[in-house]
Amino acid sequence: MPYVNIKITREGATIEQKAALIKGATQLLVDVLGKNPATTVVVIDEVDTDNWGIGGESVTLRRKAGK
């Protein structure tokens, strides 16, 4: 049973976009590894930009600084 965990920043991904991610990740495992889509689990975690850091600072601060 494959398990895929997708982490994105919480910035308004639509229900349709998330459904497309789930469908696409599932299909990728079917196409590349021959996995059964019925037993493939995909979880999307949405993380606040205050809780996502790059280069020692949060994404929130980086965006405010124009990085």
C-alpha positions in Angstrom: 0.0 0.0 0.0 1.9 3.1 -1.2 1.6 6.2 1.0 2.3 9.6 -0.5 2.5 12.8 1.7 2.4 16.1 -0.2 3.2 19.2 1.9 2.2 22.6 0.5 1.9 26.0 2.1 -1.6 27.0 3.1 -2.3 29.7 0.6 -5.6 28.8 -0.9 -5.2 25.7 -3.0 -8.6 24.9 -4.3 -10.5 21.7 -3.8 -10.1 21.0 -7.5 -6.3 21.6 -7.3 -6.0 19.2 -4.4 -8.1 16.6 -6.2 -5.8 16.9 -9.2 -2.8 16.4 -7.0 -4.3 13.3 -5.4 -5.3 11.9 -8.8 -1.9 12.7 -10.4 0.2 11.3 -7.6 -1.9 8.1 -7.6 -1.6 7.8 -11.4 2.2 8.3 -11.2 2.5 5.3 -8.9 0.4 3.3 -11.2 2.4 4.3 -14.3 5.9 4.1 -12.9 5.6 1.3 -10.3 2.5 -0.6 -11.3 0.8 0.1 -8.0 -2.8 -0.6 -7.4 -4.7 2.7 -7.2 -7.3 1.2 -4.9 -4.7 0.8 -2.2 -2.7 4.0 -2.8 -3.0 6.6 -0.1 -2.3 10.3 -0.7 -2.4 12.8 2.1 -2.0 16.6 1.6 -0.7 18.6 4.5 -1.2 22.4 4.3 1.4 24.3 6.4 1.2 27.9 7.4 4.0 30.0 5.9 5.0 31.0 9.4 5.8 27.3 10.0 7.7 26.7 6.8 11.3 27.8 6.8 13.9 28.1 4.1 17.5 29.3 4.6 16.9 30.0 8.3 13.8 32.1 8.0 10.1 31.6 7.6 8.4 31.8 4.2 6.3 34.6 5.5 9.4 36.7 6.3 11.1 35.8 3.0 8.1 36.9 1.0 7.8 40.2 2.9 11.5 40.8 2.1 10.8 40.0 -1.6 12.9 36.8 -1.7 
